[in-house]
């Protein structure tokens, strides 16, 4: 169904509608249902709408005109207007005939005060109605539906909304007595809140506004802003003709603070300078310049190189060269950490935050101007708006206009330079339209006292040359933006002398371009006649949609490796080098074609496996979120081999909301496929489950399974979007089978599910649509019940998993040989087979490419003998390393790999506190880094992310190797780390990770830090560098979520006490990615979950609960469940620096779920009673304790964990 777009012009509609539909009509046409769609552009038509105001104190009216019109329904504070029991809501309704209908409404208001409400009412009479709305409960926004029969109301649906939208769309579909409720944050992607049945003779429909509280005198004021209400079968007639003279924009609102549009996520706004009034008095002879914007202004990370930059650095340099007395001003002195930014001093101040939109600008500019008194504002913002689905170029420009009015209201003589934003490879048309809006805005708003000019950052800015990722500028792009600002400051405001003249205007000469390919990568090399930067733009077309890989080091011999390439694919590429003077050289578009995966490459997406050779860890990854599951391959080497996935009783392992199922997953490409799985087990107890998971990420997946409901066996399918699950298929099937075959077919976004009791005769269970970027597929085992403690044990016996395109797995007893190369060369296997029988000997010869030399083997072979032989006794991986002639590295020249906790690390001796083992460290090289990889026990190479990533990897070069306990062998395991610099020099380091078998530590459990020789002897460092200092645990480097876990993942009910002293707050908190600094703990901690590509994982849900102190507003303590709800918050709490405190928290299983409690108090005072409590049936059913210091320097004292009596 097409989504209605109200802001469409008559011209666009004339291209889409038949001529007869273009006849001007002053009223909206009624649908066949009798409902008249309306966007209120012609006001509130009294022949269509009736305003109902039961309490008699509400107001209604249409604000704005034309495409900006909105119906406003406003309620005062102090009185309840709740449609519960008695319908007191203020509403505008249409009389309609009874029948099926689908109504959609867009609200440009979002409830933010406790029990503010807005939505749609479907009424029969004064005692019978349905409400579909959104409301705020004081902590979270909810979608809600309720049915009132004969004056008695009851809730039908209630679900938390985890996003923070600017606007919200509601859609209600009636089919007979079935009602389906959906909502959207962008008007395109609708989430199903649920369905229910209610017979009703509908007589009127319309939007409403309401409020409530207890006592009623505490009910908050609220104004619902209704953009439109439509019948989706006949959405709207054309909007009124546009103003023939659009330049005559109305004067800005004299009181722009009344702009009702809320910040999309005000909780993530960075905290401003707590005492901005302490800025020194401005020198009248100094030009105060405030750079304002998003990540382009603040600076961002250049992909692949670890080098960071910002135009502010180069503009500072230009102005200093012009001998201008200037001062960059603003509340934030944050800046990227690139080495070139550390050369000399430059002014870091700005009002710039990564992720900012024009909404953030509008809501923060007045405070910035008030506190920092700039003479000139340099404004570059808007790209984040245009990349979203809901903000049009016109709306973004309107927000900029409002921001200008607010800034001028503070300082009437403010000069403003507005950047026409650079090209965005994803939004060319939107960028063009937005820049045109900015030019019109500047022309209309400029004045002698407050000049406004646009600055063209778009012309001449080539994405392939000036940006490293299709958006963010590289060093060349930063210089271009700085030059344009300097020129504009000189031309328009007589500040400075413009960009400096350079004596060198000759670009470098590029020569000897060469491409060398390896599986999944292509390495481009070339030379220049003078030192210059290195960059390669690439993609499937000459538009280079895959982005640009770059390095800012000035060199003459250039090497860039393009990662993540598909086999048998043609790629376009362009080489780019820029010399120190900014002269750019580029090559013409060229292409290369990657090889296939070898003579045995398959067209299948899924690697078929009957587990006769065991569980190949090069193919499969076992995921055990709860940490209490087990798996084995029974009958290995025989035709009767099975993968057995076992979940214990008394704990839910359901794949619903959060994916708690035990599963074996293999990474796949995002293509069509048909998977077939045979299970030689059949669920027979209530809510035993087995099936197939098709996953995008930790919050988005589809499950296809069979389960027993206590009476019948069912085939079932469900889709989970953003952590919200909805059933798609549920059918009873005959009992009696001893095996079950499941088949899942994907064709684009269409999914077809079939089942069989014999593997021959298939029955289609159903099909549905769901867009999903598939990354992994595999079988799962699960269980559930209510309460969770009644969940039954279950073992799923997986006979095979096959791709029907290539169903034959390796023969029983055979093993696969995987060869990999590092550098440019190849490996010849003799004999060359798909798989080999046990005991077979395979000769391997390393063949270097021209100009390269073989230096040695790794993996299952070592040394440098060539050829060498390997005897097949398991699935085997061998790698050959090649280095360029003349580049054989001195080990001292390779990247420095610093493993923080030593080359010998032991885990598990004192419990298993999470799913992962973490090997932490830092890698660096003066030339920058191309990549960092690792292999476990000689297995295949895996990519590691290199910090910073604005999350777990705080500093340049940081890394975190995550090893699943399930993939570690008992005893010693080898982890080989390999790093390559941008100059092609490699280095490696081997870490021995010992997995000790341990029993679950019993409670009470105590950690005395002064008795520990090393932290990992008694706990496990998850993130960051920590030390034991004066008998306490303390982070030695501050950053995002520094975490130490202790205890065991199987613990359920316990109480934990931790002394705490906070010494200082970190310097990098306050960005949208980090939020406010905090210190606290996680309860029933399972470890991070996958939330992004590469290691480490970034998902911090599911969890039992988090309990912490957050330096937000005036300080607050928070106790929050998994996913952020439920939330208990206490504001205005003080935690002074240097004063010892004590934290205590508990978790216990109670009727209805799990109860979490928390308190914190000064250590010198008596212990108080519990200060906070939540109870809910969600999150993890077990887990350890995590100590968390988020951008905080804190000492944690001895930890005591006791059982709940």
N, C-alpha and C positions, 0 to 999 in steps of 0.2 A: 504494500500500500504506500502510495506517495505521501511524503510528509509535507504538510502545509507550510508555506513560507509567506508570512504576511508582508514582509518588506520587499515586494516585487513591484516593478513599475508597469504602467499600462503598455509601454513599448515592448517589454519582454513578453507580456501576456499576448500581445498582438501577433507575436511570432509562434505562439503555441496553440491559441484557440481558433476554432472556426470563425469565419467572418461574422456569422449571426450572433456569436457570443460577445462581440465587441460593441454592441449597442449600449450606449451609456444608460446607466440605471442608478438612480439615487438610493435605492434600497437593495439589500442583499436578497438573493433568491432563496426560497425555502426548498429544502430537500424533500424527497418523496416521503420522508418520515414526518414532515411538518415542522422540523426544527430549522430556524433561520440562522445560518452562519453569520457571524458579525465580528469585525475587528474594530468597531467603534470609531472608525475614521469619520463618520458622518454624525457623531454624537450618539446619545442613547435614545433610540427610537421608541417612543412611548406606545406605539402601536404594536411593537414586538415584545418589549420588556416591561415587566412590572417589578418595582423595587419593594421588597417586603422588609419592614423594620419593626420586629415585634416589640423590642424594648423601647423604641422611640427616641433613642439618643444617637443613632448612627447617621452618617452622611454619605452621600454617593454623588458621583459626577464623573464626567469624562475630562481628563487632563490631556493637554496637547491637542494636535490636530493632524489630519492626514495620516501618514504612515507612522507618526509618533504617538498617535492617540492611544490612551489606556483608560479603561474603566477603573475607578478607584472606589473601594468600599472601605470606609474608615470607621473604626470603633474607638470610643474613649476608654481610658483606664478606670478601674474601680468597680466595674459591673460585669457580671458573667453574661456572655452572649453565646453559650454553648448549645449546639444542636443535640442534646442528650436528654432523653425523657420528654422534655418540651423543647420545641425548635425555636430557640432564641436568636438564631444566626441572622445577620444582615445579609440579604441576598437579592440578586436580580434574576427573575425567572421568566421563562416563556411557557405558555400553555401549548401542549403538544398532544396529538392522539396517541393512544397506547400502542406500542409496537417495538420491534427490534430496532436498535440504533447503535451507532458508535460515535461518542462525543469526545472531542479533544479540546483542552484548554491550556493556554500558556499563561503562566503567572510570572511577571517580572519582579515580584517580591518573594522573599523566602523567610518563613518564620524563624526568629532568632531568640525571642523571649519565651519564657516558660509558658506553655499552653496558648501560644498564638497559633491560629489555624486558618487554613484557606483550602477550598476545594470545590467539588461539584455536588449538588443535591439533586436527587431524583425523588419527587414527591407524588404520593397518591392523595393524601389529605393531611389534616393537622395531626393525626396520630400515627401515620405510616409513611416512612421515607427511608431512603438509603443515602448515606454520605460517603464520599470518596475524597480524602483530603491528605494534606501534609500538615504536621504539627511539630512543635519543638517541646521536648519534655524537661528542658532545663539543662540537659547535657548533650542530646543528640537530636537530629532531625529524623522524623519517621514518616513513612507512608502508612495510611490508616484507612480502614473501612469499617462501618458499623451499620447495623440494621435495626430500625425501630418499628415495632409492631404493637399497635394499640397503646402507644405511649411508653412501651418498655424497650429500652435500647440494649443491644449487646454488641461486643466487638466481633468482627469477622476476620480482619487482617490487621497486622501491625508488624512492620519491618523497619529496621534502622536503615537510613541512607548514609553511606560511609563517605560520599563525596561532599564537596561544599560548592554547590552550583550558584551561578549568578541568577539564573532563571530556572523554572521547573515546569515541565510539561506533564499533564495528567491525561490519561486516555481510559475511558470506560466503555466496554463493549457489552451490550445486552443481546442475548440470544435466547428467547423464551424466558425461562426462569433462571438462566445461568448468567452470572455477571462476572466479567473478567476485568481486572484492574491492572493498569500498567503505568509506569512513570519513566521519564527521561530527563537527563541533565543537558541534552543538546538538541532535542527535537528530532533526532534521527535514530538513535539507538535506544529502544524502549526495553525496560526491564519489567518482567511480569511479577507483580506483587502477589497475585494469587487469584483464585476463582472460588465462587460459592453459589448456592442456589437460594432464591427468594422469589416467590410469586407475588406480583404486585401490578396493579393497574395504574400505570404512570400517567399523571395529568400535567406535570410541569417539570422543567429541567432548568438549571442555571448555576452560576458560580456563587460562592458565599465567602464571607469573612466571619471569624469567630474568635473568642478568647475565653479564658477561664482561669481559676486558681482556687486554692483553699487557704485562707478565706476568700470569698468572692471579691472582697475589696482589694485584694492583691492582683486581680486580673489585669494584665498589661494592655496598654493601647496597641492597636494594630491597624495597618492599612494594607489591604490586598490590592495589588495592581494587576488587572486582568488585561493582557495584551490582546487575546482573542478567545472566542469560543466557537467551535465549528462542528458541524456534522461532516465526518470524513467522506461521506458519499457525495457531498456537494459543498466543498470547503468555503469558497468565497467568490465574489465578483471582483473585477479589477478595483484597485485602490483609486481614490480620486486622482485626477490628472496632476502631475507634479507642477510645482511653482514654476511659471515660465521664466522667472528671474531668480535662480537659486542663490545668486550672490547676495541677495538681500536677507541674509540670515538675521534672526532676531538678536537683539542685544543679549549678552549672557545674563543669567539669573543674578539679580543683585545680591541674592543670598545663596550662593552656590552650595553652602553647607547643607542645604535641604535636599540635595540630590539623593533620592531614595535608594539608588542601586548599591547593594552591599558589596564589600570586598569578597571575592570568591572563597577565600580561606584566610580570614583575619588572624587565625591563631598562628599562622606560619610567618606573619610579618616579622622581620627582625626587630629586636628591641632597640630603640634609638638610644643615643647617648643619655644616660640617666640624669645628667646635669648639663644640658646644652647651654645653659646660661653662663657657663664658665669660659666660653670662648672669649679671647681677648677682644677689646674694642677694635673695630676695623680701622685700619689706616686709610685715610681718604685718598692717599696717593697710590694705593695698591688696588689693582683690579681683582675683585673677588669673583671667581668662576666656579660654578657648581655643575660638574658633569652628572647627568641624570640618565638612568636607563636600566637595562637588564644585563645579561651575561656578556653582551658585546661591549658594554661600557666597563663592567667590573673586570672582565677578562675570563678566559676559559682555557681548557687544556687542549693542546694540539694532539690529535689522535696518533698513537703509535710512537710518538717521540718523547712524551713526558714533558715537553717544553711548553711553557705557558706565556701568554702575553696579553697586553691591553693597549689600546691606542693612547690611553692617558700617559703612558711612559714616554711615547714619542712626541706627544703634544707638549708635555712638560719640557722636553729637550728643545723643541722649536721655540717656545716662548722664552726660555733661558738664553738661547742664541740671539733672540731679538732684543735682549736686555730689557724685557718688560718686567715691571714690578707687579707680580701677580701672586695669587694664593688660591689653590684649589680648595674648596670648602665643601662640607657635607658631613653627615653623622657617621660615616663609615670610612675607616682607613684600611679596609681589607683590599688585598690585591693578590694576583697569582704569584706563584713561588718560583717562576722560571729564573734560571741562573742569570740571564742577561738583565733582569730587573733588579738584581742586587748590585749592579755596577754603578757606584755613586749613589747620591741621594736624590730622590724625586718625591713630589708631593702626592700622597696616596689618597687624599680625601675625596669623597664623592657621595652622591645619593644613588647608589646602584646596587642591585641585588639580582642574582641569578633567578630566572623564572618570572620576573616581574612582568605585569601586563599594564595596559593603560588604566585599568581599574585600580591597581596599586598606585600608579602615578597620581590619579585623581584624588585618592584618599590620603596621600602622604606629602604632596608637594607643598601645601600651605605650611605644615609644620617645619619642613625643610627650609623654606624661605624665612619663616619667622625666626628659627633658631640660628641660622647661619648667614643671613643677610647677604646673599650674593648680589653682585652687580649684573652678572650675565649667567644665564642658564643655557647649557648645551644639552639638548634633549634628543635622545636616540632611543625610541621605544616603539613597540607595535608588533614585532614579529611573533611573539608568543600568543597574542590575540588572534592573529590571522592563521596560525597553525591549529587553532581550535575550530570546532564546528559551529559554535553559536555566535561568535562575535564577527560581524561583517566589517568591511573597511569603513563604512559610514558610522557604525556604532563606535568603533575605535577612535575615529576622528572626533566624534562628539565628546568622548571622554577626555581627549586631549584639550578640546576647547574648554570644557569645564575646569580642567586642571589649570589652564592659563588664567581663567577668570579668578580662580581661588588664589593663585600666586600673585596676581596683580592686586587683588583685594588686600593682600598683606603689604605689597611693595608696588605702588602704582608706576614707578619709573624703572621697572625691571626690564632689561633687554633679554630677548629669548631667541636663540637660534635652534630651529627644529630640523633634524636630519630627515631627508627623504631616505627611507631605509634601504639598505643594500638588497640585492636580489636574494630570493629564497628559492632553492631548487624545487621546493614542494608547492609554492604558492605564487607563481609568477603573476597571474591575473590579479590576485588579491593585492599583492604588493603595488602593482601599477595603479590600481584604483585608490588604494590608501594614500600613496604619494600625491596623487591628484587632489584628494580631499585636503591634504596638508597644505598644498600650495594655495588652494582657495581659502582655507582658514587663515593663513598668514596674510594674504592680501586683504581680507576683510577685517582683521583684528589689529593690524599694525597701526601705530600712532607715533607722533613725534616724541611724546614722553616715554613710551614703551614700545620700541621698535621690535617687530617680529619678522624674521626672515627664514626661509627654508634653505637648507644646504644640501646639495645633490651628492649623496653617497652612493647613488645607484649607477649612474652613467660611468662606464669604464671599469666597474667592479665586476670581474668575471669570477663566477663561482669556482671554476676549475683552477684559477690562478690565485685568487685572494682568500679562499676559504678552505679549511681542511676537512669539513664534513658536510659541505653543501649549505652551510649556514654561518658558522663562527669563523671570524677572520683568522688567518695565520699571520705571521709577522709581516708579510707583504701587505695583507689587507689592513692590519693595524696602522701601518705607515700611511697607506692611502687615506684612511679615515682621519688620521692626525693631520695630514697635509690639507685636507678639505676644511677641517675646522680652523686651522691656522689661517688659511686663505680667507675664509669668511670673517673671522675676527678682524683681520686687517681691512678687508673691503667694506664691511658694513659698520664696524664699530671703531675702526682705527686703533685696534689693539694689536701690537706686534707688527712684524714685517712679512707675514705670510710664511709659507714653507721655505726652507732654506734652499738656496741655489746649490747645485752640486756640479763640480767640475767634470764629473764622469757622466756622460749620457749614452754611453755605448753598452748595450746588453752583452752578457757573456755569450760565447759561442759554444753550442752543444755539439758533441761528436761521439762517435763509437757507442751508439745506443744498442744494447743487447738485452735479450730476454732469455732467462733460463727458468724452466718449470720443474716443479716437484709436485707430488700429490697435494692438492689443495692450495698451492701457493705459486706465485710467479715472482722472480727476482729481476728487477729492471736495473741495469747498470749503465752509466754513461760518464763522460768526462766533460769538463768545461775548461776554458783557457784562463779563467781567473776564479778565485774562491767565490762560491755561490751556494745558495740553499738548494735543498733536494726535495722535489715533490713529484708525485705521479697521480694524475686524475684517471679514473678508470670506471668502466661500467659496461653494461650490455649494449649500449648505443653511444654515439658521439656526444650525448648529453652527460655522460659520465655519472650516472645515477648512483654508483656505489661509493662516490665520494673521492677524497684526495688524501693520500698518505704522504706525510711531509716530515721533514727534519730541518730545523732552522740553523744548524751548524754550517759555517762557511767552509766548504771543501772543494777540491777539484775532481776527486774521484767519488762518484756518487753511487749509492746502493739503496734501493727501496724495495722492500718485500711486500707484495700484495697478498693478504691472507684470505682464507675462507672462500676459495674459488671452486666452482662446480666442475666436475669432469666433462670432457667432450663439449666444451662451451667456448664460444668466440667472445672475446672481450676487446673493447676499444680502450686505447690509453693515449695519454699525452704527457710528455715530460716537461717539467717547468723548473727553471732555476732563476734565482734573483740575486744580483750582486749586492755589495754593501751599500751602494748608492741607490738601490731600489730599481735598477734597470732589470726588466723581465725578459727572459728568453723562453720560447716555447717551441716544441716540435709540432709538426702536422699530425693530425689524427692517424693512428696506426692500430693494428690489431694483432692479437695472438690467439691461438686456439689451444686450450688445455687438453692434455691426453685423457683417454678413458682410464678407468681404474685398473687396467691390465687385461690380459687375454681372457680372464674369467669374470670380467665385469658383468653385472646382472642388471636388468631393467627393473628389478623389484625394489620397493621402498623398504620393506621389512626383511631382515635376514632370517630365513627359516631355520628352525632348530627343534630337534627332537630330544635334546639333552643327553643323547647317548655318549657324548664326549664330556659330560659334566656341564657346569655353568661357566661359559667363556666370559671372563671379566673384561675382555676387549669388546664384547658385544652387549652384555647385560650389566645393569647396575641394580642391586637390591636396595629398595627404599623402605625403611622401617621407621616411620615417624614417631610412633610411641616408644619404640626401643625395646619391646619385649617379645617381638616375633622371632621366629626361627625359620631356616630353610635348609634344604639338603637336596641332592640329586640321588634318588634311590635307583639301583639297578644300572649304574653307570657302565657303559661298554656293552650293554645288551639291548635287544629290541624292546625291552620292557622298561627302559629308563623313564623316570618321571621327575619333574621338578616339584617338590613338596613345599608349600607355603603354609606355615602354621601360626595361627593367632591364639593366644590363651583366653580362657574364660575371665569374666568379671571386669573386663575393660572394653569399651567400645572402640572398634577399629573401622568405623563407618566412613565411606567416601561421600560425605554429605556436608556442605558448607566448608569445612576444612577436610582435606584428604588425609584421613588417618589410616588408610588401608596399607597392608603389607603387600608389596608389589615388586616385580622384576621388570625393569624398563630398558628398552634400547632406543638410542637416539636415531631419529629418522629425518628425512627431508620432507618439506611441506608440499607433498604431491598426493595425487589420487592413489588409492590402494584398495585392496580387498584382503583382509586378514581373517584367518581361520584358526581357532583354538579348540583343542579337544581336552576336556576335563574327564578324568576317570574317578571323579568324586561328584556327589550330588548332595546339595544342602538338604538336611532333614530336620533340623531344629530351628526354632523361631529366630529369624533374622541371621541365619548363616548365609553367606554370600560368596560368589566367585564370578569372575568375569574378566573383561578387558577394559583398561583405562587408555584413553587417547588424550594426551595432555599437551597444552600450550605452555602453561607455567603453573605456579603453585595456587593460583586463584581461578584458573580457567581450564576446564577439562570436560570430557564426556565419558560416562561409564555405560557399559553394556554388560549385563550380568544376569545370572539366575539367583533367586533367593527363595527361602521358605518363609511364609508369613504366619506359620503356626498351624495352618490348615491345608494350604495348597502351595505347590511349587509355581513360581512365576518367572517369566522373562521380563526384564525391566531395563529401561534406559533413562538416564537423567543427564541434564546439561548444567554445568556450574559456570557462572559468569561473574567475575569480580567477587568470588567467595559466596555467591548466592545460588543455591541449587534449585532446580525445577524438574519435576518428572516429565518425561516425554512419552514413554511407552510403559505399560504395565498390563500384562496378560497372564491369566492362569493357563498352565500347560499340563498335559497328562502326567501323572506320576508313574513310577515303575521302571524308568530307565536307570541303568547302572553307569552310563557315561553320558556326557552332554557335549555337543559340538555347537560352537557359536561362530557366526560369521558376520563381520562388519565391513561394509563397503562404503567408501567415500568417493563421491563425485562432486568436486568443487565444495560447495557448502551443503550438499545434500548427503544425508547419512541413512543407510538402509541396514536394518538389523534382521538377521535370520537365525533360526536354530534348527537343530536336528537331534533325534534320539539315536540315530544309527550312522550318521555321516554320509548317508546316501540321499534320503528323502528330506528336503529342506522346507521349512515353513517360514514365510516372511512375517516377522512380528510387527513391522511398521517402518515408517521413514519420517524424517523431519529435517529441517534446515537449521544450520548453525555455522556461522563463519568462525573458523578456528585456524590459527597458525600453528600447525602441529609440529612439536619438537621431539616427542617420545611416545612410544606405544608399548604395552606389555600386560601380562596377566596379573590379577590381584586376588587376594583373599581378605575377607572382612567379616565383621559380626557387629551386632548391636542389640540393645533391648532397652526397656525403660522400667526400672532404673538401669543405668549402664552396668552396675554390678551384676545384673542378671544376664549379661551377654554370654552366649555359649562359646566354648572352644570350637575351633574348626580348622581342618587341614584341606586345602585345595591341592589336588594331584593333577598337575599339568602334563599331559602326554606329549603335546607338541604345540608350537606356534609357527604358522607358515604364512607366507605371502603367496596367494594363489597364482600370482604371475610366475613365481619361481619356487615351487613347493618343496623341492628336494633338499634336505639338510645333508651335511657331511655324513658319510657312512659310519656306523658304530665302530669305535676303536680308532678312528682317524683323527688327525690333528691338523689345524691350519697353521701356516707360516706367514707372518706379516713382516714385510721389510719396509724400512723407512730410511730416508736420507736426510742428513743435515749438511747444508751447502749444496753445491752443484755437482751432481753425479748420479749414478744408477747402480742397482744391484742385480746381477744375473744369477738366477737359481737353477741348479741342475740336479735332478730333474725339476721341471717347472709344472707343478700340479696344484689343483684346488686344495687337496688335503693329502696327508701322508699317513700310512699305517705306523703304529707304534714301532720304534726301533729303526725306522728308515733314516738313512744318512743323506743329507742334502748339502751340496757344495755351493757356497756363496762366493761370488767374485764382485768386488767393488770396482766400478769403472768410473773414474773421474771424468768430468767434462773438460774440454780444452781450456788450459790455463788454470786448472785446479788439480789438487793432489789429495789422495786418500791418506788420512792420518790415524784411523783406528775404528774398532768396533765397539758397540755398547749394546746393552740388552742381554740376550742369551749368549752372546760372544763377547770376548774382551781381547785386548792386544791389537796388533796391526798386521798379523799374518794375512796374506792375500794371494790366492783364495784361502778360505777357511771352511770348515765343515761343522754342521750342527746335527746332533742326533735327536730325532723327534720322540719326545716322551710326554708332551703336553702341548697345548696351544702355545706357540712360540712367537716372540717378536725380536727382531734383530735390526739394529740401526748402524749405518755407516756414516762417518763424519768426513767431509771434504773441506779443505781450505784453499783459498785462492793462492796461486803461486806468488811468492814474494810477500805473502801476508801471513805466513805461519806464525802464530802468535807466541810471543813470550807470555807465559802464564800471568806475569804481572801486568800485561797490557789488556787482558780481557776484563769484562765487567766484574766488579767486586761484588761477591755474594756474601752478605752478612746474615748468618742464621742466628737469631737472637738467643735462643736457649741451648745452643751447642749442637755438635754433630752426633751426640748420643742422647736420645730422648726416650723416656719410658712413660707409658700411659696404661691406665687401668689398675694400677696397684692399689689405689685407695677408692675404688668405685669408678663407674663409668658415668660421668655427669652430663653427657650429651651424645648425640649421634656421631659427632665428628671428633677426629684428632686434628689439631691445628699445628702446622709447622710454620712459624712466623719469621719474617726477616725483611731485609732491604737489599736492593740491587742497584748499582750505579755505574756509570761510565762517563767520562768527560764528553764523549761524542754523542751521547744519548743512547737509547736502547731501541732495538728493533722488536725484540720479543723475549719472553721468559717462559720456559716450559719445564715440565717435570714428568718423570715416569716412576711408577711403583713396581718394584721387584722385576725390573727388566721389561715391563709391559709397554704398551704404546705411549707415545708422547701426548701430553695434555697441556693445553694453553692455560696460562695464569694471567690474570689482570695485574697490571702494574699501576701503583698509586700515583697521584691521588685519584679517588673516585667519588669524593664528596660524601662517602659513607664509611665503610670499615677500613679502607686504605687511606689513612690520613695524609701521609707525606709522600713526596715524589720518590718513587722506587720501592715503596712498601709492597709486600706480597703476603699472602696467607694461603698456604696449601691446606685444603680440606680433604681428609682421608676418612672415609666411612669405616667405622669399626668393623663392619661386616666384610669389607674387602681386605682387611689385614690378616695375614697369617699369624698364628700363635708364635710368640717369640720374636726374633729379629726380622725386620723388613727394611729394604733399602729404598730410599727416595733420592733419585738423582735429579738435581736442579741444573738446567742448562740455560744460559743467557747469551744473547748476541747483541753487540753494539751496532749502531747505525753504520759504523765503518767496517762491519763484517767480521769483527773479532769476537770469538766465543770463549766462554769459560764455563766450568761446571763445578759442582760441589755435591758430595754424597752425604746424606744424613741417615743414620741408622735409627729406625723407629721400632722400639720393642713393645709388643702388645702382651701384657701380662694377664693371665687368666685370674680373675678375682671373684670372690663372692660379694654379694651385695652388702655394703657396710651397714651394720645395725645401728639403730637409734637407741640412746642418744649418741650424737656424733659431734666431736669438737675439734676445731683446728686452732692450734697454738702456733702462730706464725714464727715466734722466736725459736721454736724447736725444729723448724723445717730447714733442711739444708738447701732446698730449692722449692720454688712455688709449686712446680708440677709434681713434687713428691706428695703433696697433700690436697692439691686442687688442680685445675687445668686452665691455663691462660688461653682465652678464646680470641681476644683482640688486644693489640697494643703491647707496649713494653712496660713491665711492672717490676717492682723490687720489694724486698722486705726491709723496712726502714724503721729502726727503733721499735722493733717488735710488732709492727703493723704493716699491712699490705697497702702499697701506694703506687699509682701510675707514675712512671718516670717521664713519659711524654703525654701531653694532654691531647685529646682528640675525640672523634665521634665514637660513642658507645665503646669505651674501653671496658672489657668484660672479662671476669674470671668466674668459672663455674666450679661448683664443688658438690660432693654427694653422689647420688646415683639416679639415673633416669627412671628407675622403677619405683622410687619413693612416691607415696601417695599423700598421707596425712601427717603433717608435722608443723612445728613452730620453730622459727629461726630468730635469733637475737644477735645483733651486730653493733658494736660500738663504732662511732663515726665522728671524724673531725674534718671539716672542710677548710682548706688553707687558701685556695684562690680559685677563680673562674678562668677558663681557657679563653684564648684570644679569637677563636674562630666560630663561636656560637652565634646564633641569631640569624643565620641565613634560612631561606625556606627549606633547604635540605636538612638543616640541623635543628632549627628551632631553638628554644631556650635551653641553657645548660640544666642538667639534672643529675641527681645522685639517688641511688636506691637499689632495688633488687627485683629479680624475676623469680616467681614461684612456679613449681612444676615446669621447669625449663627443659625443653627437649633439644635445643640447638637451633641454629638458623635453618631456614628453609629456602629452597632455590627461589630467587626472585629476579634474576637477571642472568645474562649470558656470562659464562666464564666463572672462575673461582676468585674470591669467595662468594658464597650465597649472601643475599641481602634481605631475605624475608625474615621478619621477627615475630610472625604469627604462624601457626598457633602457639599459644602458651597458656599456662593456667591463669596467671595474673601478673601485672606489674605494680609495684608499690614504690613510690619515689617522692622526692621533693624537687620541685621545678622552680627555677628563678624566672618566673613569668608574672607580669604585672607587679604586684607587691609581694609575691611569693605564695606558693600553694603546695599542699600535699595532695597526691592523687593515688587512688586505688582503682585500677581499670582492668577489665577482663580482656580476653583474646579478641582482637579486632577493634578494640577501643570501647566496647560496651560489655556490661554496664560500667558506668563511671561514677565513683564517689569522689567529690572534690571539696576541699576546704581552702578558701581563699584567705589572704592576709595573714599568712603564717611566716614567721621569721626564723631564719637559720643563719645566725651570725657567723662570720669567718673566725676560725681559731677557737671556737667554743665546743668542747666535746659534747656529743649527743649520743643517743642510743636509738636504733631502729629495731622494731620487733614486728614480725608478720607471721600469720598462720594460715593454713589451708586444711580443711577437713571435709569429708563427705557427709552430707546431710540429706534429709528428705527433700527431694526436688532439685538436687544437684550438688554443688560444692560451695562452701562458705569460705571467703577470704576476709581476713581482718588485718589491720595495720595501725601502728601508732609510732610516734617519734617524740622524744622529750630530751631536755638538757640532762646530761649525766649527773649533774650535781643536785637534781631535784628528784623527788619520789616518783616511782613509776606510776603513770596514770592508767585508767581503764582504756579499753579499745576505743580508738577515735574514729575509725572508718570500717565499713563492712559492705560487702557485696555478696549476693548469692545468685548463682546462675548454673544452668546445665549446659555448659559449653567449655571450649578450650581443651587442653590436654588433661587426661585422666591421671597422669603421673608425670614426674619429672624432678630434676635436681634444683639447686639454688644457684642463681646468677647474681653476682655483685656487679653493679653498673656505675661507671663514672663517665658521664657524657659531658665532655668539655669542662671537667671539674678536677681540680687537684684535691684529692681526699685520701685520708688514711682510714682503712677499715681495720678494726681491732679483732681480737680472737672471736671466732664464730662458734656459736652453740646452737645445735639443731636437735630438738627433742621430739619424741613422739607425742601425738595428741592422745590424751588419756580418755 
